[in-house]
Amino acid sequence: MFENASRTELSSLGEFGLIEHLSSGFSISQNTIKGIGDDAAAIPGPDGKITLISTDLLLEGVHFDMSYFPLKHLGYKAVVVNLSDIYAMNGNPKQITVSIGVSSKFSLEAIEELYAGIKMACDRYGVDLVGGDTSASKQGLVISVTAIGEVEKERIVYRSGAKPLELLVVTGDLGAAYCGFQLLEREKRVFLNNPQHQPDLAGYDYILERQLKPEARKDIIPILENLGVVPTSMMDISDGLSSECFHLAKASGLGISVYEDKIPVDPTTYNFARELELDPSVVALSGGEDYELLMTIKQEDYPKIENHPDFTVIGFLTDKSEGMNLITKGGQKLELKAQGWKAF
Amino acid sequence: MFENASRTELSSLGEFGLIEHLSSGFSISQNTIKGIGDDAAAIPGPDGKITLISTDLLLEGVHFDMSYFPLKHLGYKAVVVNLSDIYAMNGNPKQITVSIGVSSKFSLEAIEELYAGIKMACDRYGVDLVGGDTSASKQGLVISVTAIGEVEKERIVYRSGAKPLELLVVTGDLGAAYCGFQLLEREKRVFLNNPQHQPDLAGYDYILERQLKPEARKDIIPILENLGVVPTSMMDISDGLSSECFHLAKASGLGISVYEDKIPVDPTTYNFARELELDPSVVALSGGEDYELLMTIKQEDYPKIENHPDFTVIGFLTDKSEGMNLITKGGQKLELKAQGWKAF
């Protein structure tokens, strides 16, 4: 209609800039406790508790590649990545809804595989499938999952509660899922060049599993409770450690210093990154899809987690004016870059 | 891998058969009150109330046609159709989450239009936007909306509570949205043949608005309360009256008789259907996207709604053995067919 109407490319804002921009005109008028800007929304729940809601949209060709992602694994992963957002609020998931759009290229047997994976995740994590729909799609497979969970009022953890000098703590190890992704992409390229090629994935089980069948840190919630620790802030690592550090720092209005030599990396991840001539620390900082939990705890809580194998202290929170810093293995102070997965 | 692996086409089951099939292996282990099979799922809510959750996935080229559906209207409609599911449980929506997948063909300005429509719906219906995400899409526009609502325990209405001889009641009028859709499709065909063509939509405002800017029956919930009526069963009409009659009858284990001459049809709908040489009753029975409420009430409640302009009694519930029947204007008894929108 208007030849000269202004056109701004979505890519100019980035995924998070876009969400922020689009939701800026909205206000809260209902009983919402926490809206946009955390891993999950929070509303009043039963028996004085808080109900948590998180939702994700997974699109073929953007979030997953059907050429090497088995449908059963895809169904499992689609659920798990949503549950991870509920754990990131220190809560426990109870229900999910799943809506799918499928093109006619999928047979019933294929969709049954997808649902077998969804069911496996429901069973393992103890959540009920309570709704959703199926529809035709002209555009490949679309999966939308909403997770609903609960948390006690006094145990809910937002991204925004950190204070200067508190400790930055991460669960498990990082970078493995990204290495699994790179391995699968490599094998795909080889296969496309030589369809007779049989993939040799022996020895890479760990990084493949972290990519194809990730787990959410359900175990961490009771562990924190048993240790008597309520993190001051928390989120899950889906886009990569450095990107999440930026979110956490921004939400709390602080700076962060991360020690490169403290970042936990599994030997398989380390070796595969080296094989690809990638810096294992960069892989761990920027890889994404780890679904580990990133949290801050008070210094006085340090003795409680000190000897626990699931937690690693990787840095500390600073005043905002000190910025975002990576202390390298050589002792250099570099500016930390947010290099998470870019949606656009 | 298996050359002879069996392949069943999804279309062989139909949308509802598919949901039923896929969800059949799942069981409920959490505090879920009502899972799959109603307009919304029900879980324990605050202050002894029930929290309702409903979700929908809208795909470009399947659920909407970008060539004539303005983005602002699309955003509005995407929210409204979800809220309708909460009203269908006799509840009030409180929050929504919206996730979108957008391809690079969309500018920021286009997505702002979409969100302007979403905001308009949030304002009009008094709901908070509390979450969601945006991502790239290789496949056109994908919109996933989840609506969260509340209802008092003693006022929740399922699809399954109807008893024989109760009255079948519908709000508003039917078939208009389908006529609006047919009108837009007709104008699109004319435009494709002759791009100079200016659409002449004068006089068709009502059916266009029912298609492009439908409203959910928010007003009905307090009206029912003020009239002192709790329907024995209820659902919204998204797929067409006859299809919904089948759902209601099936959920309650009953049969239904509908009187053709009682089905409320607006004059604009009637005239446009005639113009297209369609039977207005067929349009009203099979059109879909009305977002009116279909309910059953006890005979003793009839005097309470008798003179209310928003309600029309269109039939009654029968024993299952009597089946699904349409009593025609000529007094004939025909078998009612479920001819709702087919997803596959």
Chai-1 contact restraints between the chains, C-beta under 6 A:
chainA,res_idxA,chainB,res_idxB,connection_type,confidence,min_distance_angstrom,max_distance_angstrom,comment,restraint_id
A,R7,B,S107,contact,1.0,0.0,6.0,A-B,restraint_1
A,T8,B,S107,contact,1.0,0.0,6.0,A-B,restraint_2
A,T8,B,L108,contact,1.0,0.0,6.0,A-B,restraint_3
A,L10,B,L108,contact,1.0,0.0,6.0,A-B,restraint_4
A,L18,B,T134,contact,1.0,0.0,6.0,A-B,restraint_5
A,I19,B,T134,contact,1.0,0.0,6.0,A-B,restraint_6
A,L22,B,Y115,contact,1.0,0.0,6.0,A-B,restraint_7
A,G25,B,K119,contact,1.0,0.0,6.0,A-B,restraint_8
A,F26,B,K119,contact,1.0,0.0,6.0,A-B,restraint_9
A,F26,B,L129,contact,1.0,0.0,6.0,A-B,restraint_10
A,I28,B,D128,contact,1.0,0.0,6.0,A-B,restraint_11
A,Q30,B,K94,contact,1.0,0.0,6.0,A-B,restraint_12
A,Q30,B,D128,contact,1.0,0.0,6.0,A-B,restraint_13
A,T32,B,Q95,contact,1.0,0.0,6.0,A-B,restraint_14
A,T32,B,D128,contact,1.0,0.0,6.0,A-B,restraint_15
A,T32,B,V130,contact,1.0,0.0,6.0,A-B,restraint_16
A,G35,B,V130,contact,1.0,0.0,6.0,A-B,restraint_17
A,I36,B,G131,contact,1.0,0.0,6.0,A-B,restraint_18
A,A41,B,V130,contact,1.0,0.0,6.0,A-B,restraint_19
A,A41,B,G131,contact,1.0,0.0,6.0,A-B,restraint_20
A,P44,B,P46,contact,1.0,0.0,6.0,A-B,restraint_21
A,P46,B,P44,contact,1.0,0.0,6.0,A-B,restraint_22
A,T55,B,T97,contact,1.0,0.0,6.0,A-B,restraint_23
A,T55,B,S99,contact,1.0,0.0,6.0,A-B,restraint_24
A,T55,B,G131,contact,1.0,0.0,6.0,A-B,restraint_25
A,T55,B,G132,contact,1.0,0.0,6.0,A-B,restraint_26
A,T55,B,T146,contact,1.0,0.0,6.0,A-B,restraint_27
A,L57,B,S99,contact,1.0,0.0,6.0,A-B,restraint_28
A,L57,B,G101,contact,1.0,0.0,6.0,A-B,restraint_29
A,L57,B,S144,contact,1.0,0.0,6.0,A-B,restraint_30
A,L59,B,G101,contact,1.0,0.0,6.0,A-B,restraint_31
A,L59,B,S137,contact,1.0,0.0,6.0,A-B,restraint_32
A,G61,B,K138,contact,1.0,0.0,6.0,A-B,restraint_33
A,V62,B,A136,contact,1.0,0.0,6.0,A-B,restraint_34
A,K94,B,Q30,contact,1.0,0.0,6.0,A-B,restraint_35
A,Q95,B,T32,contact,1.0,0.0,6.0,A-B,restraint_36
A,T97,B,T55,contact,1.0,0.0,6.0,A-B,restraint_37
A,S99,B,T55,contact,1.0,0.0,6.0,A-B,restraint_38
A,S99,B,L57,contact,1.0,0.0,6.0,A-B,restraint_39
A,G101,B,L57,contact,1.0,0.0,6.0,A-B,restraint_40
A,G101,B,L59,contact,1.0,0.0,6.0,A-B,restraint_41
A,S107,B,R7,contact,1.0,0.0,6.0,A-B,restraint_42
A,S107,B,T8,contact,1.0,0.0,6.0,A-B,restraint_43
A,L108,B,T8,contact,1.0,0.0,6.0,A-B,restraint_44
A,L108,B,L10,contact,1.0,0.0,6.0,A-B,restraint_45
A,Y115,B,L22,contact,1.0,0.0,6.0,A-B,restraint_46
A,K119,B,G25,contact,1.0,0.0,6.0,A-B,restraint_47
A,K119,B,F26,contact,1.0,0.0,6.0,A-B,restraint_48
A,D128,B,I28,contact,1.0,0.0,6.0,A-B,restraint_49
A,D128,B,Q30,contact,1.0,0.0,6.0,A-B,restraint_50
A,D128,B,T32,contact,1.0,0.0,6.0,A-B,restraint_51
A,L129,B,F26,contact,1.0,0.0,6.0,A-B,restraint_52
A,V130,B,T32,contact,1.0,0.0,6.0,A-B,restraint_53
A,V130,B,G35,contact,1.0,0.0,6.0,A-B,restraint_54
A,V130,B,A41,contact,1.0,0.0,6.0,A-B,restraint_55
A,G131,B,I36,contact,1.0,0.0,6.0,A-B,restraint_56
A,G131,B,A41,contact,1.0,0.0,6.0,A-B,restraint_57
A,G131,B,T55,contact,1.0,0.0,6.0,A-B,restraint_58
A,G132,B,T55,contact,1.0,0.0,6.0,A-B,restraint_59
A,T134,B,L18,contact,1.0,0.0,6.0,A-B,restraint_60
A,T134,B,I19,contact,1.0,0.0,6.0,A-B,restraint_61
A,S135,B,A343,contact,1.0,0.0,6.0,A-B,restraint_62
A,A136,B,V62,contact,1.0,0.0,6.0,A-B,restraint_63
A,A136,B,A343,contact,1.0,0.0,6.0,A-B,restraint_64
A,A136,B,F344,contact,1.0,0.0,6.0,A-B,restraint_65
A,S137,B,L59,contact,1.0,0.0,6.0,A-B,restraint_66
A,K138,B,G61,contact,1.0,0.0,6.0,A-B,restraint_67
A,Q139,B,Q139,contact,1.0,0.0,6.0,A-B,restraint_68
A,Q139,B,G140,contact,1.0,0.0,6.0,A-B,restraint_69
A,G140,B,Q139,contact,1.0,0.0,6.0,A-B,restraint_70
A,V142,B,V142,contact,1.0,0.0,6.0,A-B,restraint_71
A,S144,B,L57,contact,1.0,0.0,6.0,A-B,restraint_72
A,S144,B,S144,contact,1.0,0.0,6.0,A-B,restraint_73
A,T146,B,T55,contact,1.0,0.0,6.0,A-B,restraint_74
A,T146,B,T146,contact,1.0,0.0,6.0,A-B,restraint_75
A,A343,B,S135,contact,1.0,0.0,6.0,A-B,restraint_76
A,A343,B,A136,contact,1.0,0.0,6.0,A-B,restraint_77
A,F344,B,A136,contact,1.0,0.0,6.0,A-B,restraint_78
